[in-house]
Amino acid sequence: MFETDERRLAQWERRVEWPLTGLAILFLVAYAWQVLDDRSTPGLHVVLEIVLWLTWLVFALDYAARLKLAVDKRKFFVSHLFDLLTVLLPMVRQLRVLRLITVFKLLNRRFEDRFRERVGIYAAGVTAVVGLSASLAVLDAERHHPDATITTFGDAVWWTLTTISTVGYGDRYPVTWEGRLVAALLMIGGIALLGVITGTIASWLVSRLSGVEESVAEAEQSTLAELRLVRAELAELREELRATKTATKTATET
């Protein structure tokens, strides 16, 4: 019964994988449109807001469905606590920028295994998504504050680059608590991102080296087998020569 239920959970995750990935991309596009087109008409703003909340609702329903299908709900709750936080926190208006964390997590879960062997593509993709999300979030939180130093998308991108690379020029910095929250998450995420990329590269190198070692071992085994065969043939030739010499010697003496 336990294995059957766990298979149901795995089947559910496989079934909704592509739809959720599409919704995550739609979510990111709608949020970017809403942030970058600050002078959009009220009607368009309402449409984009509806799209954002509907897609977020689907994410919340997915979490609820997975929780229901999980056999050990306590274990699922503990191991997926971050998922729960990304669902609950954006319900607070001031924390709506955290909705992008859900998008990033879904996209990363979808493409991580597929691009793990292509380290460069995976690293560039993750960095681009994190950078874009952070730029949009900090711009959304900062630009309407009277003391803001981040008022354009270019400012936000520059701030993201200097923050995620740990350079920190200090010419652009968040002044609102929402912007500082984004900054803290980006700093932590930047460190984690470097760790993930390093681990991915190390894993890729280990798998490559393991393949090389296996090939070398197979080649050594093949070489040893050939050497044994050559030695056996040489032994046979020695026996034949010895027999020939003995026969020749006998014939000569006779």
C-alpha positions in Angstrom: 0.0 0.0 0.0 2.8 2.4 0.9 4.7 1.8 -2.4 1.4 2.2 -4.4 0.7 5.6 -2.8 4.2 6.8 -3.4 3.9 5.8 -7.0 0.7 7.8 -7.2 2.6 10.9 -5.9 5.4 10.3 -8.4 2.9 9.9 -11.2 1.2 13.1 -10.2 4.5 15.0 -10.3 5.3 13.6 -13.7 1.8 14.4 -15.0 1.8 18.1 -13.9 5.5 18.7 -14.7 5.1 20.3 -18.1 1.9 22.2 -17.3 3.4 23.7 -14.2 6.6 24.6 -16.2 4.5 26.4 -18.7 2.6 28.3 -16.0 5.9 29.2 -14.3 7.1 30.8 -17.6 3.7 32.6 -18.0 4.0 33.8 -14.4 7.4 35.2 -15.0 6.4 36.9 -18.3 3.3 38.5 -16.7 5.2 39.7 -13.7 7.9 41.2 -15.9 5.3 42.9 -18.0 3.6 44.3 -15.0 6.9 45.6 -13.5 8.5 47.0 -16.7 5.3 48.5 -18.1 4.6 50.7 -15.1 2.4 53.1 -17.1 0.1 50.4 -18.4 -3.6 51.1 -18.3 -5.6 50.1 -15.2 -7.4 47.4 -17.2 -4.2 45.8 -18.4 -2.8 46.0 -14.9 -5.9 44.2 -13.6 -5.6 41.4 -16.2 -1.9 40.9 -15.4 -2.7 40.8 -11.7 -5.5 38.2 -12.3 -3.0 36.0 -14.3 -0.5 36.2 -11.5 -2.9 35.2 -8.8 -4.5 32.5 -10.9 -1.1 30.9 -11.6 -0.1 31.3 -8.0 -3.4 29.5 -7.1 -2.5 26.6 -9.3 0.9 26.3 -7.6 -0.9 26.3 -4.2 -3.3 23.6 -5.4 -0.3 21.5 -6.7 1.2 21.7 -3.2 -2.0 20.6 -1.6 -2.4 17.7 -4.0 1.1 16.5 -3.4 0.6 16.7 0.4 -2.6 14.7 0.1 -1.0 12.0 -2.0 2.0 11.7 0.3 1.9 8.7 2.6 4.2 10.1 5.3 2.7 13.6 5.4 4.9 14.7 8.3 8.0 13.8 6.3 6.6 15.5 3.2 5.8 18.6 5.3 9.3 18.9 6.7 11.1 18.1 3.5 8.9 20.6 1.5 8.7 23.4 4.1 10.3 25.8 1.6 7.5 25.0 -0.9 4.9 25.9 1.8 6.6 29.2 2.6 6.7 30.2 -1.1 3.0 29.5 -1.3 1.9 31.2 1.9 4.2 34.3 2.1 3.2 35.9 -1.2 -0.4 36.1 0.1 0.9 39.1 2.0 0.9 42.1 -0.4 4.2 43.4 0.8 5.8 40.0 0.1 4.5 39.5 -3.4 8.0 39.6 -4.8 8.6 36.2 -3.2 6.2 34.7 -5.7 9.2 34.6 -8.1 10.9 32.1 -5.8 8.2 29.6 -6.7 8.8 30.1 -10.4 12.5 29.7 -10.0 12.1 26.5 -8.0 9.7 24.9 -10.5 11.9 25.8 -13.5 15.0 24.5 -11.7 13.3 21.3 -10.8 12.2 20.8 -14.4 15.5 21.4 -16.1 18.2 20.6 -13.6 18.5 16.9 -14.5 18.3 17.5 -18.2 21.1 20.1 -18.3 23.3 18.7 -15.5 25.7 17.2 -18.1 25.8 20.5 -20.0 27.3 22.4 -17.2 27.7 25.7 -19.1 24.1 25.8 -20.3 22.8 24.9 -16.8 24.9 27.5 -15.0 24.1 30.2 -17.5 20.4 29.4 -17.4 20.2 29.4 -13.6 22.2 32.6 -13.3 20.0 34.4 -15.9 16.8 33.3 -14.2 18.0 34.4 -10.8 19.4 37.7 -12.1 16.2 38.5 -14.0 14.0 37.6 -11.0 16.0 39.7 -8.6 16.1 42.7 -10.9 12.4 42.7 -11.4 11.7 42.2 -7.7 14.0 44.9 -6.5 12.7 47.3 -9.1 9.1 46.5 -8.1 10.0 47.2 -4.5 12.2 50.3 -4.9 11.3 52.6 -7.7 8.4 54.5 -6.1 10.2 55.3 -2.9 11.3 59.0 -2.7 14.9 58.1 -1.6 15.3 55.2 -4.1 18.6 54.7 -6.0 17.1 51.9 -8.1 14.5 53.5 -10.3 15.0 51.9 -13.7 15.5 48.4 -15.0 19.0 49.2 -15.9 19.8 50.3 -12.4 18.2 47.0 -11.1 20.3 44.9 -13.5 23.5 46.7 -12.5 22.7 46.3 -8.8 21.9 42.6 -9.3 25.2 42.0 -11.1 27.3 43.8 -8.4 25.4 41.9 -5.7 25.4 38.4 -7.0 29.1 38.7 -7.9 29.8 39.9 -4.4 31.5 43.0 -5.8 29.1 45.5 -4.2 30.0 48.9 -5.6 27.5 50.6 -3.3 26.3 53.1 -5.9 22.9 51.4 -6.1 21.3 49.9 -3.0 17.8 49.2 -1.7 16.2 51.5 0.8 12.9 49.7 1.4 12.6 46.7 3.6 11.1 44.7 0.7 14.1 45.6 -1.4 16.5 44.7 1.4 14.7 41.4 1.7 15.3 40.7 -2.0 18.9 41.7 -1.5 19.4 39.3 1.4 17.8 36.5 -0.6 20.0 37.3 -3.6 23.1 37.3 -1.4 22.2 33.9 0.0 21.1 32.7 -3.4 24.3 33.9 -5.0 26.4 31.9 -2.5 24.1 28.9 -2.9 24.2 29.3 -6.7 28.0 29.2 -6.7 27.9 26.1 -4.5 25.4 24.4 -6.8 27.4 25.2 -9.9 30.6 24.0 -8.3 28.9 20.8 -7.2 27.4 20.3 -10.6 30.8 20.8 -12.3 32.4 18.4 -9.8 29.7 15.8 -10.3 30.1 16.1 -14.1 33.9 15.7 -13.8 33.6 12.7 -11.5 31.2 11.0 -13.9 33.5 11.8 -16.8 36.5 10.5 -15.0 34.6 7.4 -13.9 33.8 6.8 -17.5 37.5 7.2 -18.5 38.6 4.9 -15.6 36.1 2.3 -16.8 37.4 2.6 -20.3 41.0 2.3 -19.2 40.1 -0.8 -17.0 38.4 -2.4 -20.0 41.4 -1.7 -22.2 43.7 -3.1 -19.6 41.6 -6.3 -19.3 41.6 -6.6 -23.1 45.3 -6.1 -23.2 45.9 -8.7 -20.5 43.7 -11.2 -22.4 45.7 -10.6 -25.6 49.0 -11.0 -23.7 47.8 -14.3 -22.3 46.8 -15.5 -25.8 50.2 -14.5 -27.1 52.0 -16.3 -24.3 49.9 -19.4 -25.0 50.8 -19.3 -28.6 54.5 -18.8 -27.8 54.4 -21.8 -25.5 52.9 -23.9 -28.3 55.6 -22.7 -30.7 58.3 -23.7 -28.2 56.8 -27.1 -27.8 56.6 -27.5 -31.5 60.3 -26.4 -31.9 61.4 -28.7 -29.1 59.5 -31.6 -30.7 61.1 -30.8 -34.1 64.6 -30.6 -32.7 64.1 -33.9 -30.9 62.8 -35.6 -34.1 65.7 -34.1 -36.1 68.3 -35.3 -33.6 66.8 -38.8 -33.5 66.8 -39.0 -37.3 70.4 -37.9 -37.4 71.6 -40.4 -34.9 69.8 -43.2 -36.8 
